[in-house]
Amino acid sequence: MSIAYAMPKAGPVRLEVYNLTGQRVRTLFDGQASAGMNSVRWDARGENGRKLSAGAYFVTLKAGERLSTKKVVLFH
């Protein structure tokens, strides 16, 4: 799965995945992102490397003071 996001200017970004109970299951990116469109691939695995169960998850993007959360659904 590819997760795309737009940055108005370059800066620090943290992209994380949470389960429905609010537990962080994976940090996809934590670093500097360039201005414009960016994308990160997620292999549907948690931090421990195990494949996550099918279902709903939340992807949170933190960029400076900006916070955005989107719901994603995994199908196997």
C-alpha positions in Angstrom: 0.0 0.0 0.0 1.3 3.4 -0.9 0.5 6.4 1.3 0.9 9.8 -0.5 1.0 13.2 1.1 1.7 16.8 0.0 4.1 19.2 1.7 3.8 22.9 1.0 7.5 23.3 2.0 10.3 21.0 3.1 10.3 20.0 6.8 10.2 17.3 9.5 7.5 14.7 9.1 6.4 11.8 11.2 4.0 9.2 9.7 2.6 6.6 12.0 0.0 3.8 11.9 -2.4 3.2 14.8 -4.9 0.4 15.5 -8.5 1.0 16.5 -7.6 1.0 20.2 -5.1 3.8 19.6 -1.9 1.8 19.9 0.9 2.7 17.6 1.7 -0.3 15.4 4.2 1.2 13.1 6.2 4.3 12.3 6.5 4.5 8.6 8.6 7.7 8.3 10.3 10.0 10.7 12.6 12.5 9.1 12.8 15.4 6.6 10.4 15.4 3.7 10.8 17.5 0.6 8.3 20.1 -0.7 5.6 18.7 -3.0 4.2 15.2 -3.3 5.8 12.5 -1.3 4.8 8.8 -0.7 5.7 6.0 1.6 5.1 2.3 1.0 3.6 0.3 3.8 3.9 -3.5 3.6 1.0 -4.0 6.2 3.4 -5.1 8.8 3.8 -3.8 12.4 7.0 -2.8 14.1 7.7 -6.4 15.0 7.7 -7.4 11.3 4.6 -9.5 11.5 1.8 -9.0 9.0 -1.1 -7.1 10.6 -4.7 -8.4 10.7 -7.1 -7.2 8.0 -9.2 -4.4 9.3 -9.3 -0.6 9.9 -6.2 1.4 11.0 -5.5 5.1 11.3 -2.5 6.8 9.6 -1.4 10.0 11.3 0.8 12.6 9.6 2.6 15.2 11.8 4.3 17.9 10.0 5.3 20.9 12.1 2.0 22.1 13.7 0.0 20.3 11.1 -1.7 17.0 12.2 -3.8 14.9 9.8 -5.4 11.5 10.4 -6.9 9.2 7.8 -8.6 5.9 8.1 -7.3 3.0 6.0 -8.6 -0.5 5.6 -6.4 -3.5 5.0 -7.6 -6.4 2.9 -5.7 -9.7 2.6 
